[in-house]
Amino acid sequence: QVRLVESGGGLVQPGGSLRLSCAASGFMFGFGSSVMRWYRQVPGKERAVVAVITIPGRHTVYSDSVRGRFTISKDDAKNIVYLQMNDLKFEDTAVYYCNAHVNGATFWGQGTQVTVSS
């Protein structure tokens, strides 16, 4: 059973930084292939992808709104995907979700709230 657990959200001032973590269990980064994504969602809007990383390899893709400020990375030994968020803006406020596409199936974490406020 694949399980994704996000952590690291919180309240931060504009211009600040946060690092989100997504701990994955039920599959190993070192075996097979998968795609890990970070999405975010604000009330009344659809969930939108912000960053993607492939496993194996480290091919990354970013949405235009976060490119240059956010960095997605992974630790194969720990089975964790990170989202380093720098220079945060008010519009980055959202619930952030980790998503895994593994063996043809898609899995979601429970989400972690990021609030950017002065």
C-alpha positions as CSV (number, residue, x, y, z in Angstrom):
1,Q,0.0,0.0,0.0
2,V,1.5,3.3,-1.1
3,R,1.4,6.0,1.5
4,L,2.5,9.7,1.2
5,V,2.9,11.9,4.3
6,E,3.6,15.6,3.8
7,S,5.2,17.9,6.4
8,G,6.9,21.2,6.7
9,G,4.0,23.6,6.0
10,G,3.4,26.6,8.2
11,L,3.1,30.4,8.4
12,V,5.8,32.5,6.8
13,Q,6.3,36.1,5.9
14,P,6.7,37.2,2.3
15,G,10.2,36.7,1.0
16,G,10.7,33.8,3.5
17,S,11.4,30.1,2.9
18,L,9.9,26.8,3.7
19,R,10.9,23.2,2.9
20,L,8.1,20.7,2.4
21,S,8.8,17.0,2.8
22,C,6.9,14.0,1.4
23,A,7.8,10.7,3.0
24,A,6.8,7.8,0.7
25,S,6.2,4.2,1.8
26,G,5.0,1.2,-0.1
27,F,7.4,1.5,-2.9
28,M,11.2,2.3,-3.1
29,F,12.7,5.1,-5.2
30,G,15.6,2.8,-6.1
31,F,13.4,0.2,-7.9
32,G,11.2,0.6,-10.9
33,S,10.1,4.0,-12.1
34,S,7.7,6.6,-10.8
35,V,6.9,10.3,-11.1
36,M,6.5,12.5,-8.0
37,R,4.7,15.8,-8.1
38,W,3.8,18.6,-5.8
39,Y,0.4,20.2,-6.3
40,R,-1.2,23.1,-4.6
41,Q,-4.8,24.1,-4.1
42,V,-6.6,27.2,-2.9
43,P,-10.3,27.3,-2.0
44,G,-12.5,27.5,-5.0
45,K,-9.8,26.5,-7.5
46,E,-8.6,23.2,-9.0
47,R,-5.5,21.6,-7.7
48,A,-2.5,22.7,-9.8
49,V,0.9,21.1,-10.3
50,V,3.8,23.2,-9.3
51,A,6.8,20.8,-9.6
52,V,7.6,17.3,-11.0
53,I,10.6,15.0,-10.6
54,T,11.1,11.6,-12.2
55,I,12.4,8.5,-10.5
56,P,15.0,7.2,-11.4
57,G,16.9,10.2,-12.7
58,R,16.3,13.7,-11.6
59,H,14.4,15.3,-14.5
60,T,12.5,18.2,-13.1
61,V,9.7,20.5,-14.4
62,Y,8.2,23.6,-12.8
63,S,5.2,25.7,-13.3
64,D,5.8,29.2,-14.6
65,S,4.6,30.7,-11.3
66,V,7.3,29.0,-9.2
67,R,10.2,28.5,-11.6
68,G,13.4,30.0,-10.1
69,R,12.0,30.1,-6.6
70,F,11.0,26.5,-5.9
71,T,13.2,23.4,-6.1
72,I,12.0,19.8,-6.1
73,S,14.5,17.2,-5.0
74,K,14.6,13.6,-3.7
75,D,16.6,11.5,-1.3
76,D,16.6,8.0,-2.7
77,A,18.0,6.5,0.5
78,K,15.2,8.0,2.7
79,N,12.4,7.7,0.1
80,I,11.6,11.4,0.6
81,V,10.7,14.1,-1.9
82,Y,11.3,17.7,-1.0
83,L,10.0,21.1,-2.2
84,Q,12.3,23.9,-1.2
85,M,10.3,27.2,-1.5
86,N,12.2,30.4,-1.5
87,D,11.1,34.1,-1.9
88,L,7.5,33.1,-1.0
89,K,4.7,35.4,-2.1
90,F,1.2,35.9,-0.9
91,E,-0.1,34.0,-3.8
92,D,1.8,30.9,-2.8
93,T,-0.6,30.4,0.1
94,A,-2.3,27.1,-0.5
95,V,-2.6,23.5,0.7
96,Y,0.3,21.6,-0.9
97,Y,-0.2,18.0,-1.8
98,C,2.4,15.3,-2.7
99,N,1.4,13.0,-5.6
100,A,3.0,9.8,-6.8
101,H,2.4,7.9,-10.0
102,V,3.6,4.4,-9.4
103,N,3.0,1.3,-11.5
104,G,0.1,2.9,-13.3
105,A,-1.7,4.1,-10.2
106,T,-1.9,7.6,-8.6
107,F,-1.6,8.3,-4.9
108,W,-2.1,11.5,-2.8
109,G,-0.9,12.7,0.5
110,Q,-3.2,14.4,3.0
111,G,-1.8,17.9,2.3
112,T,0.0,20.5,4.3
113,Q,-1.0,24.2,4.6
114,V,1.4,26.9,3.6
115,T,0.3,30.4,4.5
116,V,2.3,33.5,3.4
117,S,1.3,36.5,5.4
118,S,2.8,39.6,7.0
